Amino acid sequence: MDPDWQADLERLPPRPMLKEQSAWAIWVYRFGRRGDRRPPGFIRKINNKLYWLLFRLTETLTGISIPKQAEIGPGLRIFHFGNVFVHTEAKIGARCTLRQGVTIGNRRADGPVPILGDDVDLGAYAQVLGGIKVGNGAKIGAMSVVLQDVPAGHTAVGIPARIIPPERSEMRIA
């Protein structure tokens, strides 16, 4: 079994394929990545064609687009499927959480794309755009548009997002 998929399953409820459509999109992404690790040949070619069929079908049914070219660590969790778009060159760390409407992409054609660290939590409809870095354990508020680096452990909120240090963000949550 794929250890990345196993880590994804640990963050999902029991029998996720029956309960969460986002599990379908994550599985298709992991399936595509596994296929790319196969040696070149007939099986890899068939695997690739099956991946693209499953990718388009899942993207259409769930509204989640996670191309296999993106680099995503183990333990990905997507809550409330729909309108989730990840750029093909994006890098997402381990145990990250995305909610509905999240976009991780570039600001202009052929522009740089974000790199997210481990344990990053993105709120509903958050947009993380351009060649920025989001540090480990950072939180991105719902509907925020992040156009600048977010240090580890900090929170970004607003349009455009402003950075809130950890001690201030904890005071607001408590």
Secondary structure as a PSIPRED ss2 file (coil, helix, strand):
# PSIPRED VFORMAT (PSIPRED V4.0)

   1 M C   1.000  0.000  0.000
   2 D C   1.000  0.000  0.000
   3 P H   0.000  1.000  0.000
   4 D H   0.000  1.000  0.000
   5 W H   0.000  1.000  0.000
   6 Q H   0.000  1.000  0.000
   7 A H   0.000  1.000  0.000
   8 D H   0.000  1.000  0.000
   9 L H   0.000  1.000  0.000
  10 E H   0.000  1.000  0.000
  11 R C   1.000  0.000  0.000
  12 L C   1.000  0.000  0.000
  13 P C   1.000  0.000  0.000
  14 P C   1.000  0.000  0.000
  15 R C   1.000  0.000  0.000
  16 P H   0.000  1.000  0.000
  17 M H   0.000  1.000  0.000
  18 L H   0.000  1.000  0.000
  19 K H   0.000  1.000  0.000
  20 E C   1.000  0.000  0.000
  21 Q H   0.000  1.000  0.000
  22 S H   0.000  1.000  0.000
  23 A H   0.000  1.000  0.000
  24 W H   0.000  1.000  0.000
  25 A H   0.000  1.000  0.000
  26 I H   0.000  1.000  0.000
  27 W H   0.000  1.000  0.000
  28 V H   0.000  1.000  0.000
  29 Y H   0.000  1.000  0.000
  30 R H   0.000  1.000  0.000
  31 F H   0.000  1.000  0.000
  32 G H   0.000  1.000  0.000
  33 R H   0.000  1.000  0.000
  34 R H   0.000  1.000  0.000
  35 G H   0.000  1.000  0.000
  36 D H   0.000  1.000  0.000
  37 R C   1.000  0.000  0.000
  38 R C   1.000  0.000  0.000
  39 P C   1.000  0.000  0.000
  40 P C   1.000  0.000  0.000
  41 G C   1.000  0.000  0.000
  42 F H   0.000  1.000  0.000
  43 I H   0.000  1.000  0.000
  44 R H   0.000  1.000  0.000
  45 K H   0.000  1.000  0.000
  46 I H   0.000  1.000  0.000
  47 N H   0.000  1.000  0.000
  48 N H   0.000  1.000  0.000
  49 K H   0.000  1.000  0.000
  50 L H   0.000  1.000  0.000
  51 Y H   0.000  1.000  0.000
  52 W H   0.000  1.000  0.000
  53 L H   0.000  1.000  0.000
  54 L H   0.000  1.000  0.000
  55 F H   0.000  1.000  0.000
  56 R H   0.000  1.000  0.000
  57 L H   0.000  1.000  0.000
  58 T H   0.000  1.000  0.000
  59 E H   0.000  1.000  0.000
  60 T H   0.000  1.000  0.000
  61 L H   0.000  1.000  0.000
  62 T H   0.000  1.000  0.000
  63 G C   1.000  0.000  0.000
  64 I E   0.000  0.000  1.000
  65 S E   0.000  0.000  1.000
  66 I C   1.000  0.000  0.000
  67 P C   1.000  0.000  0.000
  68 K C   1.000  0.000  0.000
  69 Q C   1.000  0.000  0.000
  70 A C   1.000  0.000  0.000
  71 E E   0.000  0.000  1.000
  72 I E   0.000  0.000  1.000
  73 G C   1.000  0.000  0.000
  74 P C   1.000  0.000  0.000
  75 G C   1.000  0.000  0.000
  76 L C   1.000  0.000  0.000
  77 R E   0.000  0.000  1.000
  78 I E   0.000  0.000  1.000
  79 F C   1.000  0.000  0.000
  80 H C   1.000  0.000  0.000
  81 F C   1.000  0.000  0.000
  82 G C   1.000  0.000  0.000
  83 N C   1.000  0.000  0.000
  84 V E   0.000  0.000  1.000
  85 F E   0.000  0.000  1.000
  86 V E   0.000  0.000  1.000
  87 H C   1.000  0.000  0.000
  88 T C   1.000  0.000  0.000
  89 E C   1.000  0.000  0.000
  90 A C   1.000  0.000  0.000
  91 K E   0.000  0.000  1.000
  92 I E   0.000  0.000  1.000
  93 G C   1.000  0.000  0.000
  94 A C   1.000  0.000  0.000
  95 R C   1.000  0.000  0.000
  96 C C   1.000  0.000  0.000
  97 T E   0.000  0.000  1.000
  98 L E   0.000  0.000  1.000
  99 R C   1.000  0.000  0.000
 100 Q C   1.000  0.000  0.000
 101 G C   1.000  0.000  0.000
 102 V C   1.000  0.000  0.000
 103 T E   0.000  0.000  1.000
 104 I E   0.000  0.000  1.000
 105 G E   0.000  0.000  1.000
 106 N C   1.000  0.000  0.000
 107 R C   1.000  0.000  0.000
 108 R C   1.000  0.000  0.000
 109 A C   1.000  0.000  0.000
 110 D C   1.000  0.000  0.000
 111 G C   1.000  0.000  0.000
 112 P C   1.000  0.000  0.000
 113 V C   1.000  0.000  0.000
 114 P C   1.000  0.000  0.000
 115 I E   0.000  0.000  1.000
 116 L E   0.000  0.000  1.000
 117 G C   1.000  0.000  0.000
 118 D C   1.000  0.000  0.000
 119 D C   1.000  0.000  0.000
 120 V C   1.000  0.000  0.000
 121 D E   0.000  0.000  1.000
 122 L E   0.000  0.000  1.000
 123 G C   1.000  0.000  0.000
 124 A C   1.000  0.000  0.000
 125 Y C   1.000  0.000  0.000
 126 A C   1.000  0.000  0.000
 127 Q E   0.000  0.000  1.000
 128 V E   0.000  0.000  1.000
 129 L E   0.000  0.000  1.000
 130 G C   1.000  0.000  0.000
 131 G C   1.000  0.000  0.000
 132 I C   1.000  0.000  0.000
 133 K E   0.000  0.000  1.000
 134 V E   0.000  0.000  1.000
 135 G C   1.000  0.000  0.000
 136 N C   1.000  0.000  0.000
 137 G C   1.000  0.000  0.000
 138 A C   1.000  0.000  0.000
 139 K E   0.000  0.000  1.000
 140 I E   0.000  0.000  1.000
 141 G C   1.000  0.000  0.000
 142 A C   1.000  0.000  0.000
 143 M C   1.000  0.000  0.000
 144 S C   1.000  0.000  0.000
 145 V E   0.000  0.000  1.000
 146 V E   0.000  0.000  1.000
 147 L C   1.000  0.000  0.000
 148 Q C   1.000  0.000  0.000
 149 D C   1.000  0.000  0.000
 150 V E   0.000  0.000  1.000
 151 P C   1.000  0.000  0.000
 152 A C   1.000  0.000  0.000
 153 G C   1.000  0.000  0.000
 154 H C   1.000  0.000  0.000
 155 T E   0.000  0.000  1.000
 156 A E   0.000  0.000  1.000
 157 V E   0.000  0.000  1.000
 158 G C   1.000  0.000  0.000
 159 I C   1.000  0.000  0.000
 160 P C   1.000  0.000  0.000
 161 A C   1.000  0.000  0.000
 162 R E   0.000  0.000  1.000
 163 I E   0.000  0.000  1.000
 164 I E   0.000  0.000  1.000
 165 P C   1.000  0.000  0.000
 166 P H   0.000  1.000  0.000
 167 E H   0.000  1.000  0.000
 168 R H   0.000  1.000  0.000
 169 S H   0.000  1.000  0.000
 170 E H   0.000  1.000  0.000
 171 M H   0.000  1.000  0.000
 172 R H   0.000  1.000  0.000
 173 I H   0.000  1.000  0.000
 174 A C   1.000  0.000  0.000
